[in-house]
Amino acid sequence: MLKEQTLLNLKAKKNLLAFSGGADSTALFFLLLKHNIHFDIAIVNYGKREQSKEEVAYAQKLAKVHHLTCHLYNAPKIMKNFEAKAREIRYDFFEELIKEYDYDNLLTAHHLGDRFEWMLMQFCKGAGCVEIAGMQTIQNRGDYTLVRPLLHLDKKELLAYLHVNEKHYFEDESNLDEQIKRNSFRHNFSLPLLEKYLGGIKKSFEYIDEDRAELIDKAELKSIDSFAYFKSSRSKRADIFTIDKYLKSQLYMLSASEREVIKNYPTATVGRRFIINQDGGFVFIVPYEQEVPKMDKEFKDECRILKIEPKLRPYLYKNRDAFLKVKELLRGV
């Protein structure tokens, strides 16, 4: 069921599986074992459901039986924006583990239905080909690689595998709550369409992936601590794709309106967290500074001569290595 190319990317690597005890991650767990892929698991307990205790116990039992490490994080209570905050907590935990234990790959159990659901949601709020293409099987996140080995498989195929092999898994009742936007899209749109047109939808995503590779000029994004930069491409859409990809690695999701600002203006502040500046054939991304420091005359004169965007200056003043790199790039134009 897993593609050979995906397996090659996992062999001889240190892999961390994001596990929940649900059907998707349980199917991936046993498929990895079947193919002799070495991995550990990580599970987050949000304490929102009584069943969570059973899911954690199941994860720990599986890890013990199969001689794996099970990393557990008991999340603090989330008071609002549960979906977004839970995702932030989850990925913060995974990335801390990746740094501490030197994992190469983070594996998630996103499948075809998740991808199709995401595509429909993006399409309905306004998106281009790159956004509609959505999730990718292999995605470089800088310090690690995000791998989605099940992205070509439908949920029904995963359930059939679990049932045939008599593997236990949990049903998360919150997936039935249509007050959550993604659940509404799933039950009212993506699932009925997948039921009727599964073969065609699979083929369409194959074509989309081929087209996406042609549409996007891959930029070499570099960073110095929290300062990121890359050489602008011939395509504004490609630049926004690279910006979006980097911000996602920092757990920030661009809104449609923010994409429009980036598209139409050389400098944008997003979420009061990042400054994005397009200048001199380069794109610079720096953290947003809440307080503007008192800058010396020499620094201000250098910025004025090189016409460095004023919104970048508070960060660059505090981070001299980033400032030296910006000067080097702009002087070379």
Secondary structure as UniProt FT lines:
FT   HELIX           4..10
FT   TURN            11..12
FT   STRAND          15..18
FT   HELIX           23..34
FT   TURN            35..36
FT   STRAND          39..45
FT   TURN            50..51
FT   HELIX           52..65
FT   TURN            66..67
FT   STRAND          70..74
FT   HELIX           82..101
FT   STRAND          105..107
FT   HELIX           112..125
FT   HELIX           129..133
FT   STRAND          138..140
FT   STRAND          145..147
FT   TURN            149..152
FT   HELIX           155..164
FT   TURN            165..166
FT   HELIX           173..176
FT   TURN            178..179
FT   HELIX           181..185
FT   HELIX           186..190
FT   HELIX           191..215
FT   STRAND          222..224
FT   TURN            225..226
FT   STRAND          227..231
FT   HELIX           236..249
FT   TURN            250..251
FT   HELIX           256..264
FT   STRAND          267..270
FT   TURN            271..273
FT   STRAND          274..279
FT   TURN            280..281
FT   STRAND          282..287
FT   HELIX           297..306
FT   HELIX           310..312
FT   HELIX           313..318
FT   HELIX           320..331
//
